[in-house]
Amino acid sequence: MSRRELLQLAHTYKPDKHRIAGWFISEKLDGTRCFWDSGLSRGVPTDQVPWASITDPKTGRPKVKVKPLATGLWSRYGNPIMAPDWFLNLLPCCPLDGELWAGRGNFQLCRSICAGDAPDPRFDRIQYAVYSSPALPYVFADGEIKNANMHRQIKSAEVETWIDRRRAELADFASVDTPATFDGELAFLCENIPSQDDRVFLHRQVQLPQNETEARNKAKSFLDKVLDQGGEGVVLRDPQASWFPKRHRGLLKYKPFDDSEATVIGFVAGKEGKQGNVLGKIGALRVRWRAIEFEIGSGMTMAERELLDDRAFDYAAAHPGEVLPDWCDGKHLKQRQTITFKFRELSDDGVPKEARFWRRREGVE
């Protein structure tokens, strides 16, 4: 069975490789990726939904903890997002792909609101920026999802049978079939999300010129404007591409820095230096990324560099620049924790250059 993801993912835009004339460009939002299944799974026990993540990918055994009821909103790793009923009632009876968002610079706030086991009273701070309406046969095409956060086989025939049964159970459910290409999806979404209110809205898309040079120049100026406003980058979409649940060349991310996730495996003691005194604190994170181990020393605040207790502080102060023993843990950054880091490019050996700590990864999307 071929490998796939639950949702469509982007490749990185490379000007010397990709042609983007006539493509659509939009701001890359820094929130929680979210798929709405038309409401088909709303109120159904999670373990009865044929695409839900109910198996621990590390052990292969059933998860110890699964949110009991689905809401129809799903994270990119197959977990229900516990939105309140008033929010769910705003969503149309068609599949939606987009981003739950709390505004620029509020990634951690958005994550904390959306990751709970029950609807968070702060959900009124969340918006759903919709940028696609993928056809269900594409969403649930045959394949195996196998990554660090989700492991499940998707069998299209099984999902189709389940969906047909749910539609029959929901007598007043009027599902809408969606088009196959992105430009068709945009026209469809303009009709099906007409209000453009501050809760659920069609994310703004701008079409680039048909001339390649002009398209690249406009994409660069669009990116610069987003960065000036505090955004992190942009996304480019091929108008003729079909949505498909894997990393797709019709979807490209364009940012000054790339980002990825790594696991903290230890710490290096800080020392006095030109960049500030971090003696007795974390000088660098030791991380593992794609079987590669390296250190990340920049990007952390002084608070994030704090060690867990006085014993760890004293040891670090007495051993500046040395790798700390396993019993020295951080107060805010922990061993075995997943973090997100930014980097410019990869070296010839595949090691990220100019790696900077960005943020902790709280929970699983």
C-alpha positions, 0 to 999 in steps of 0.5 A, spaced: 500 500 500 502 506 497 504 511 503 500 518 504 498 523 509 492 525 512 492 532 508 496 535 503 503 538 504 507 543 501 514 542 497 519 548 498 519 553 492 525 554 489 526 559 483 531 556 479 526 549 479 519 551 479 515 555 474 509 559 477 506 564 472 499 564 473 499 561 480 495 563 486 499 566 492 496 567 499 499 568 506 502 562 510 498 562 516 501 560 523 496 556 526 493 549 526 491 545 520 484 543 520 480 539 515 472 539 516 469 532 513 462 536 512 460 534 519 459 526 517 463 524 523 460 529 528 458 526 534 461 519 532 465 515 537 472 517 535 474 509 535 469 508 530 471 513 524 475 509 519 480 515 518 481 517 526 488 516 529 487 511 534 493 507 534 500 509 537 505 510 532 511 508 536 508 501 539 503 499 534 498 498 540 491 502 541 492 509 544 492 510 551 488 516 550 483 518 545 478 524 545 471 520 545 467 523 540 469 526 533 466 533 532 467 533 524 474 537 525 480 533 524 488 535 525 493 533 520 494 527 524 487 525 525 485 527 532 479 530 533 479 538 534 474 539 540 470 546 537 464 548 541 457 547 537 456 554 536 462 554 531 461 547 528 454 550 526 457 555 522 460 550 517 457 548 511 456 541 508 462 540 504 469 538 505 474 544 507 481 544 508 484 550 512 487 553 518 484 555 525 488 561 526 488 566 532 492 572 528 499 573 527 504 571 533 499 567 536 501 560 534 502 558 542 495 561 544 491 557 538 495 551 539 493 551 546 485 552 545 485 547 539 488 541 543 484 540 549 480 534 550 473 539 551 471 545 547 475 551 550 471 557 552 476 561 548 474 559 542 471 565 540 478 568 539 479 562 533 478 563 526 477 558 520 481 560 514 479 556 508 483 555 502 481 548 499 475 544 498 477 537 497 473 532 494 472 526 499 474 521 494 481 524 494 481 525 501 480 518 503 484 515 497 487 508 498 494 508 502 498 508 508 499 514 513 505 512 517 509 518 520 511 519 527 504 522 529 500 517 526 499 510 523 493 508 519 491 504 513 486 508 509 481 503 505 477 507 500 472 502 499 471 501 507 471 509 508 466 510 502 461 505 505 462 508 512 460 515 509 454 512 505 451 509 512 452 516 515 449 520 510 443 515 510 443 516 518 443 524 517 436 524 513 437 532 513 444 532 511 445 535 504 452 534 502 455 538 496 460 535 491 466 539 490 470 540 484 477 537 482 482 543 481 484 548 485 481 554 481 474 550 481 475 550 488 475 557 489 469 558 485 466 553 489 468 556 495 466 563 493 459 560 493 459 556 499 462 561 504 459 567 502 458 571 508 466 572 509 465 573 516 470 574 522 469 566 524 469 562 517 472 565 511 475 564 504 483 565 505 485 571 500 488 568 494 491 573 489 493 570 482 500 571 479 501 574 472 502 569 466 509 572 465 514 568 469 518 574 470 513 578 472 510 572 477 516 571 480 517 579 482 510 579 484 511 573 489 517 576 492 514 583 493 508 579 496 512 575 500 516 582 503 509 585 504 507 579 509 514 579 512 513 586 514 507 585 517 509 580 521 507 574 517 512 568 516 511 566 509 507 565 503 504 559 499 503 558 492 498 554 488 497 551 481 490 553 479 490 546 475 492 541 480 488 537 484 488 536 491 491 529 494 493 527 500 501 527 500 507 532 499 504 535 492 508 539 487 502 543 486 503 546 493 509 550 494 511 554 501 516 560 500 519 563 506 526 566 507 527 560 512 525 553 512 523 550 518 522 543 521 521 539 528 527 535 532 527 532 538 531 534 544 536 529 546 540 533 551 543 540 553 550 544 553 552 548 559 552 555 557 558 560 558 560 567 559 560 570 552 559 576 547 552 575 546 550 575 553 552 571 560 548 564 560 553 561 565 549 556 569 543 556 564 542 552 557 547 554 552 545 550 546 540 544 545 543 537 543 537 535 538 536 529 533 533 530 526 532 525 521 538 521 524 542 527 524 545 530 531 547 537 532 546 543 536 542 549 536 544 555 540 540 561 538 533 563 538 532 561 546 530 567 551 533 567 557 527 564 561 527 558 556 535 557 557 533 556 565 535 549 568 530 545 572 533 546 579 539 549 583 543 542 583 543 543 575 544 550 575 551 549 580 553 543 575 552 547 569 556 553 572 562 549 574 562 546 567 561 551 562 561 549 554 560 542 556 555 537 555 550 536 561 549 529 564 542 526 563 539 528 570 540 536 568 533 537 565 531 544 563 525 548 566 521 549 560 525 545 555 525 538 556 529 532 554 525 528 549 521 534 547 519 536 540 521 543 538 521 546 531 527 550 529 528 554 523 534 554 518 537 557 512 539 551 508 542 544 508 550 543 508 553 538 503 552 533 509 545 534 510 546 538 517 541 544 517 545 551 517 544 557 521 539 553 525 535 557 530 530 555 536 523 557 534 518 554 539 516 548 543 511 543 540 505 542 545 501 536 544 500 533 537 496 536 532 
